Amino acid sequence: SVDLQKCTNEELVNAYDNTVLYTDHFLYRIIEILKTFRQPTVMLYVSDHGESLGEYGLYLHGAPYSIAPDVQKKIPFIIRRPIPGGACEYWNLKDLEVILF
């Protein structure tokens, strides 16, 4: 396990940035694979929580919802779906909020 008390803010942000970079790489590879399919495909990417990187003295996640900052409450969410003509459109959580509410 990692002792967060011994990590600098820069180290924590760097670790987070690296995980985002890897996730971006992974999703790119998935999209490239989906492009090879002959049938239209939909990709849904969703996370279970956001992260805090020092906002209000909080790190990572897990604060009670009533006091958690928005960065912990707003989850990563992407939908990729085909549209006529062979192109694809991408939706994020804000797009979905507009559609549903």
C-alpha positions in Angstrom: 0.0 0.0 0.0 1.0 3.6 -0.5 1.4 5.9 2.5 -0.2 9.1 1.1 1.2 11.1 4.0 4.7 10.7 2.4 3.7 11.8 -1.1 3.9 15.3 -2.2 1.0 17.0 -4.0 3.1 16.9 -7.2 3.6 13.2 -6.9 -0.1 12.6 -6.3 -1.1 14.8 -9.3 1.5 13.1 -11.5 0.2 9.6 -10.5 -3.3 10.7 -11.4 -2.2 12.3 -14.7 -0.5 9.1 -15.6 -3.6 7.0 -15.0 -5.6 9.4 -17.1 -3.0 9.2 -19.9 -3.1 5.4 -19.8 -6.9 5.3 -19.8 -6.9 7.6 -22.8 -4.5 5.3 -24.6 -6.6 2.3 -23.7 -9.9 3.9 -24.9 -8.1 4.9 -28.1 -7.2 1.3 -28.7 -10.7 0.1 -28.0 -12.1 2.7 -30.5 -9.6 1.5 -33.1 -10.8 -2.1 -32.6 -14.5 -1.0 -32.8 -13.7 0.7 -36.2 -12.8 -2.7 -37.7 -16.2 -4.2 -36.9 -18.6 -4.6 -39.8 -21.7 -4.0 -37.5 -22.3 -0.6 -35.8 -21.1 -0.7 -32.3 -21.6 1.5 -29.2 -19.0 2.1 -26.6 -19.9 3.2 -23.1 -17.2 4.3 -20.7 -18.2 5.2 -17.1 -16.3 5.4 -13.9 -17.6 4.9 -10.4 -16.3 8.2 -8.9 -14.2 11.3 -9.6 -11.0 12.2 -7.7 -9.9 15.0 -5.4 -6.3 16.3 -5.8 -6.1 18.6 -2.8 -9.2 20.6 -3.2 -10.3 21.7 0.3 -7.5 19.5 1.7 -9.1 16.3 0.4 -7.3 13.7 -1.7 -8.6 10.7 -3.7 -12.2 10.0 -3.0 -14.6 8.7 -0.4 -15.8 11.9 1.4 -19.5 11.7 2.4 -21.6 12.9 -0.5 -23.0 15.9 1.5 -19.5 17.4 1.8 -17.7 15.9 -1.1 -16.5 18.4 -3.7 -18.0 18.3 -7.2 -14.8 16.7 -8.6 -15.7 13.5 -6.6 -19.3 13.6 -7.5 -19.0 14.1 -11.3 -18.0 10.9 -12.9 -16.1 10.3 -16.2 -18.7 9.2 -18.7 -18.4 8.8 -22.5 -20.8 7.3 -25.1 -19.5 6.7 -28.6 -22.2 5.7 -31.1 -22.4 5.4 -34.9 -24.4 7.9 -36.9 -25.5 7.6 -40.6 -22.7 8.1 -43.1 -20.1 6.0 -41.2 -19.2 8.7 -38.7 -19.5 8.5 -34.9 -20.7 11.0 -32.3 -19.5 11.2 -28.7 -21.6 12.2 -25.7 -20.4 13.0 -22.3 -22.3 13.4 -19.0 -23.2 17.0 -19.7 -24.7 16.0 -23.0 -26.8 13.4 -21.2 -28.0 15.8 -18.5 -29.3 18.1 -21.3 -31.2 15.2 -22.9 -32.6 13.8 -19.8 -33.4 16.9 -17.7 
